[in-house]
Amino acid sequence: MSALGVGVKLKQIVAVSGAWDNCRVLHSDTVGVAFEVERAVADSGGTIETAVSQIFLPWTSVKHIIVVEQAI
């Protein structure tokens, strides 16, 4: 699999262990892809905050990736 560029927006990435939507590539090489995903979380008081997770997946775990189309 060829490497994805840093900052590339992903509509979806699906792996054996789960799926993530609206991600951004942090690093990609021949071993795998590291990406960042933001999600809204609420505490017991109802306050909504944004949590950011950084995830690394080896290519052997990736089922498919959908890249966001960008007009040039």
N, C-alpha and C positions, 0 to 999 in steps of 0.2 A: 504494500500500500504506500502510495507517495505521501509525503508530509503535507499537512495543512498549515497555512501561514498563520502567524501570530495575529490575533485580533479578528480572525474570520468568524462570522456569526453562524451558529448552527441552529437550525430550526428544531432538530431532534437528534439525539444520539441514543441508540438502544444497544444494550449489552445483555449478557447472560443474567447479570444480577439486577438489572433495573433499566429505567428509561428516564431521560432528562430532556426538557424542552427549553428553548431560548437560551442557549449557552454561547460562550465566547472562548475560542482557542487560546490557551496560554503558551503551550509548547507542543510540538509534534515531531516525532522522529521515527526511526525504524522499529523501535520497541513499542511505542504506544502514543497516546494523546492525553495531554493534560488540559482540562477546561474548567471554566468558572461558570457557576449557575447561581442566579439570585432567586430567592423565593420569599414570599410574605409569610411572616409568622406572627401569631397573636399570643399574648400572655393571658393569664386568668382574668385580668382586669379589662381585657378587650383592646389593649394598646397594640397596634399593628406596626411591626418593624420589618426591615429587609435584612435577611440573613444571606450571606455570601459563602458558598462552599467551593472549594477547589478539589477537583477529583482527577485521579490518573487512572486510565484504563489501558491495559495492554491490548494490542491489536487482536490477539487471539480471543479476547472476550467480547469484542465489538461485533454486533450483528449487522447494524447499518447506521449510516449517518446521512442526514438530510441537511444540505448547506442552504442558507438563506440566499435567494437570488437577489443580486444588487445590480441596478442599472448603471452603466458607465456613461 
